[in-house]
Amino acid sequence: MSTESGVPDFRSANGLWHGKDPQLLASTEAMNNSPQQFVDFYRMRIQALQTVSPHKGYDCLNLWAKHLQLQSIITQNTFKPTLFVGAFPYSSRHNHG
């Protein structure tokens, strides 16, 4: 649901890692050895999140939560949908893997 909302992914053909070595951009070694490149990469990621907004799938989850009286949603995603203010009025748990 994240990519459908405009959040860039990492591994797709146009993902953030396309043509790049993650170890050279987003690791402790990158932070220590190439701090400007490290900061630039994370600045770009943060700036990219400024233009995202929840899509209709979030409305669906909210409808289910309301009618089924859910207290929590568990997702397998590294992006936290709670960043969408008001998108999840209930608890959300995030797993990766």
BAFI-3210 file (N, C-alpha, C; in Angstrom, 3 decimals, decimal comma, padded with zeros to 6 digits):
// residues 97
n [1|2|3|4|5|6|7|8|9|10|11|12|13|14|15|16|17|18|19|20|21|22|23|24|25|26|27|28|29|30|31|32|33|34|35|36|37|38|39|40|41|42|43|44|45|46|47|48|49|50|51|52|53|54|55|56|57|58|59|60|61|62|63|64|65|66|67|68|69|70|71|72|73|74|75|76|77|78|79|80|81|82|83|84|85|86|87|88|89|90|91|92|93|94|95|96|97]
n.u [000,819|002,071|003,687|001,687|000,689|002,583|005,043|008,409|009,843|012,402|013,504|012,403|012,295|012,538|013,299|014,782|017,280|018,050|020,603|022,399|024,588|023,571|025,184|027,011|025,557|023,682|024,557|026,367|029,020|028,945|028,015|030,188|032,359|031,554|030,073|028,602|027,359|025,791|024,084|022,851|021,438|019,560|018,264|017,034|015,223|013,560|012,519|011,083|008,961|007,355|005,441|003,606|000,429|-002,354|-003,981|-007,035|-007,116|-006,503|-008,819|-010,481|-009,347|-009,873|-012,664|-013,163|-011,990|-013,700|-016,292|-015,831|-014,906|-012,168|-009,128|-006,535|-004,157|-002,080|000,759|002,883|005,349|007,782|007,267|005,601|002,285|001,051|002,166|000,583|-001,389|-004,197|-004,964|-004,973|-006,862|-006,469|-004,490|-001,451|000,705|003,908|005,664|008,593|009,837]
n.v [-001,198|001,118|001,951|002,465|004,730|006,531|006,284|005,707|002,566|000,081|-002,085|-002,485|-002,168|000,573|001,326|002,647|001,470|000,856|000,500|001,287|000,825|-000,301|-000,484|001,510|003,766|003,697|002,748|002,073|002,227|003,816|006,170|006,827|006,903|008,325|010,804|013,012|011,986|010,028|011,632|013,125|011,083|010,267|012,696|013,047|010,890|011,674|014,062|013,010|011,808|013,896|014,391|012,346|010,681|009,083|006,336|004,918|002,375|002,668|003,829|001,637|-000,118|001,377|001,350|-001,397|-001,669|-000,133|-001,321|-003,978|-003,750|-003,620|-003,434|-003,170|-003,122|-005,180|-004,987|-006,012|-004,354|-001,828|000,819|003,162|003,499|005,160|007,572|008,962|011,297|010,759|008,670|006,130|005,503|003,759|001,296|000,298|-002,229|-003,069|-005,230|-006,652|-008,553]
n.w [000,000|000,467|-001,772|-003,605|-002,538|-003,066|-001,841|-002,232|-003,204|-002,519|-004,009|-006,576|-010,215|-010,591|-008,122|-005,046|-004,752|-007,310|-009,533|-007,622|-004,818|-001,802|000,474|000,094|000,420|002,565|005,144|008,198|007,570|005,273|006,422|008,025|006,185|003,898|004,576|003,471|001,156|002,375|003,985|001,941|000,604|002,577|002,994|000,513|000,654|002,802|001,782|-000,365|000,941|001,601|-000,271|-000,371|000,006|001,620|-000,042|-001,416|-000,252|002,432|003,392|003,178|005,084|007,381|007,354|007,710|010,240|011,775|011,412|012,060|014,517|015,107|016,925|016,310|013,624|011,733|009,813|007,100|006,462|005,998|006,000|007,951|008,218|009,994|009,741|008,080|009,026|010,936|009,331|010,438|013,026|015,074|016,809|015,236|014,016|012,883|010,813|009,403|006,746]
ca.u [000,000|002,934|004,068|000,487|000,482|003,662|006,271|009,332|010,329|013,844|014,005|011,778|013,107|012,779|013,458|015,887|018,558|018,333|021,883|023,166|024,994|023,063|026,279|027,715|024,645|022,819|025,132|027,237|030,258|028,686|027,918|031,550|033,304|031,024|028,948|027,756|026,548|024,849|023,092|022,096|020,502|018,442|017,532|016,172|014,140|012,650|011,830|010,127|007,787|006,545|004,403|002,744|-000,849|-002,982|-004,904|-008,339|-006,932|-006,549|-010,242|-010,991|-008,906|-010,614|-014,029|-013,114|-011,708|-014,907|-017,411|-015,441|-014,437|-010,761|-008,357|-005,174|-003,849|-000,694|001,187|004,238|005,839|008,673|006,698|004,584|001,153|000,630|002,670|-000,548|-002,155|-005,609|-005,256|-005,222|-007,251|-006,302|-003,119|-000,919|001,965|004,626|006,661|009,334|010,453]
ca.v [000,000|002,290|002,448|003,012|006,059|007,404|006,048|004,944|001,303|-000,080|-003,165|-002,599|-001,682|002,006|001,515|003,470|000,768|000,607|001,055|001,809|-000,142|000,161|-000,364|002,775|004,883|003,629|001,861|002,806|002,493|004,986|007,338|007,159|007,122|009,286|011,409|013,874|011,098|009,428|012,668|013,428|009,986|010,329|013,936|012,749|010,018|012,482|014,972|012,227|011,519|015,102|014,474|011,158|010,772|007,763|006,032|004,359|001,181|003,059|003,988|000,274|-000,604|002,107|000,839|-002,706|-001,472|000,405|-002,267|-005,233|-003,340|-003,966|-002,539|-003,081|-003,606|-005,640|-004,940|-006,434|-003,235|-000,989|002,161|003,262|004,279|006,144|008,871|009,654|011,771|010,429|007,527|004,980|005,965|002,644|000,829|-000,448|-002,927|-003,220|-006,296|-006,662|-009,851]
ca.w [000,000|000,527|-003,093|-004,238|-001,960|-003,508|-001,092|-003,074|-002,656|-002,646|-004,861|-007,901|-011,336|-010,385|-006,680|-004,551|-004,911|-008,725|-009,981|-006,481|-003,806|-000,507|001,441|-000,132|000,685|003,750|006,155|009,128|006,844|004,419|007,299|008,475|005,089|002,923|005,291|002,639|000,323|003,305|004,316|000,720|000,353|003,526|002,732|-000,627|001,131|003,616|000,871|-001,158|001,771|001,770|-001,302|-000,372|000,713|001,644|-001,132|-001,002|000,571|003,837|003,703|003,333|006,393|008,409|007,338|008,367|011,656|012,413|011,394|012,697|015,835|015,263|017,779|015,805|012,286|011,638|008,422|006,783|005,696|006,791|006,049|008,985|007,724|010,983|009,319|007,490|010,166|010,889|008,467|011,297|014,360|015,993|016,908|014,101|014,278|011,617|010,756|008,147|006,505]
c.u [000,864|003,261|002,876|000,158|001,585|004,966|007,210|009,735|011,831|014,254|013,385|012,720|013,430|012,991|014,700|017,249|018,915|019,630|022,759|023,520|024,527|024,166|027,030|026,856|024,028|023,321|025,968|028,577|030,100|028,643|029,316|032,471|032,861|029,828|028,043|026,840|025,460|023,713|022,238|021,054|019,294|017,638|016,552|014,990|013,106|011,858|010,781|008,861|006,876|005,380|003,458|001,443|-001,533|-003,937|-006,138|-008,220|-006,981|-007,990|-010,877|-010,613|-009,646|-012,058|-014,097|-012,912|-012,952|-015,998|-017,088|-014,902|-013,000|-010,080|-006,946|-005,109|-002,380|-000,326|002,581|004,808|006,752|008,154|005,585|003,418|000,634|001,212|001,596|-001,466|-003,633|-005,942|-005,582|-005,575|-007,103|-004,838|-002,692|000,432|002,616|005,686|007,375|009,925|009,611]
c.v [001,264|002,833|003,037|004,406|007,034|007,237|005,215|003,630|001,204|-001,013|-003,267|-002,046|-000,198|002,348|002,315|002,801|000,522|001,304|001,589|000,661|000,375|000,344|000,955|003,990|004,872|002,623|002,694|003,121|003,721|006,255|007,789|007,568|008,170|010,013|012,283|013,046|010,430|010,414|013,006|012,354|010,073|011,616|013,728|011,883|010,814|013,442|014,235|011,923|012,726|015,166|013,276|011,435|009,415|007,559|005,327|003,098|001,487|003,287|002,625|-000,271|000,089|001,633|-000,518|-002,548|-001,005|-000,658|-003,593|-005,010|-003,798|-002,958|-002,329|-003,620|-004,011|-005,655|-005,521|-005,376|-002,410|000,432|002,200|004,118|005,280|007,515|009,672|010,064|011,470|009,222|006,278|005,467|004,870|002,237|000,113|-001,039|-003,212|-004,302|-006,207|-008,046|-010,655]
c.w [000,000|-000,855|-003,828|-003,709|-002,339|-002,755|-001,967|-002,400|-002,905|-003,771|-006,249|-008,978|-011,202|-008,919|-006,309|-004,719|-006,369|-009,139|-008,865|-005,538|-002,442|000,539|001,296|000,205|002,079|004,775|007,114|008,459|005,944|005,263|007,729|007,336|004,070|003,526|004,424|001,752|001,169|003,628|003,092|000,426|001,294|003,386|001,574|-000,192|001,928|002,731|000,042|-000,359|001,952|000,790|-001,321|000,371|000,633|000,471|-000,562|-000,149|002,058|004,285|003,970|004,713|007,526|008,495|008,037|009,872|012,403|012,519|012,068|014,106|016,101|016,177|017,263|014,385|012,300|010,157|008,280|005,862|006,576|006,896|007,075|008,496|008,737|010,673|008,603|008,632|009,981|010,033|009,279|012,693|015,419|015,961|015,635|014,497|012,933|011,741|009,416|007,967|005,675]
res [m|s|t|e|s|g|v|p|d|f|r|s|a|n|g|l|w|h|g|k|d|p|q|l|l|a|s|t|e|a|m|n|n|s|p|q|q|f|v|d|f|y|r|m|r|i|q|a|l|q|t|v|s|p|h|k|g|y|d|c|l|n|l|w|a|k|h|l|q|l|q|s|i|i|t|q|n|t|f|k|p|t|l|f|v|g|a|f|p|y|s|s|r|h|n|h|g]
***
